[in-house]
Amino acid sequence: DQQVKQNSPSLSVQEGRISILNCDYTNSMFDYFLWYKKYPAEGPTFLISISSIKDKNEDGRFTVFLNKSAKHLSLHIVPSQPGDSAVYFCAASDPQKRDDKIIFGKGTRLHILP
Amino acid sequence: GAGVSQTPSNKVTEKGKYVELRCDPISGHTALYWYRQSLGQGPEFLIYFQGTGAADDSGLPNDRFFAVRPEGSVSTLKIQRTERGDSAVYLCASSLNAGGGYEQYFGPGTRLTVT
């Protein structure tokens, strides 16, 4: 049973516009959320995170929003650039153990169109 | 500086054979994680080490899978009697420590194909 869900397998956005990637989770005990970016033939790289005590975290062009009551988070990229084309994984830290074990969603493939 | 490295990058083996996948973490990182990414899925946790000991192996799918980290640095994931369903990309990650929200750095993965 998927505890972290990314319901959009792919998303296409015009260069310069805003990309919004969505993620839902089922376990209300999750307290730390992460976004990873993955290019082909490379491992995932950490992008941005948010603790459950916050509802927004911003880092340059990337902003993550957390809505705990809806168990929903989203990643906003603005403005979108060609190098942003990649697979984006939403993830959460396991709440049972303080070991930073990461639970990933299935990913959303983002295509930035010229 | 050197990141996490994994060897081989690709491995093709026949059903029933034994394989070993190697992970070299970032120097000084005490925590090491193995994940498996099947086609169309996100990475799934297999096992993690804090130092030399396997602190959590709850993600290993069955007893054909085993991992070691004898000196607290390099780790080897071992798969016996491989099955076609084992085909996936096996990812290794390391972090400075576990339990402190430290960032996990991933290697490029080993793509395992069982024919």
Interface residues (C-beta under 8 A of the other chain):
Chain A: V4 Q6 Y32 A41 E42 G43 P44 T45 F46 F89 A91 S93 D94 K97 R98 D99 D100 K101 I102 I103 F104 G105 K106 G107
Chain B: V4 A31 Y33 Y35 G40 Q41 G42 P43 E44 F45 Y48 Q50 A55 D56 L91 A93 S95 A98 G99 G100 G101 Y102 E103 Q104 Y105 F106 G107 P108 G109
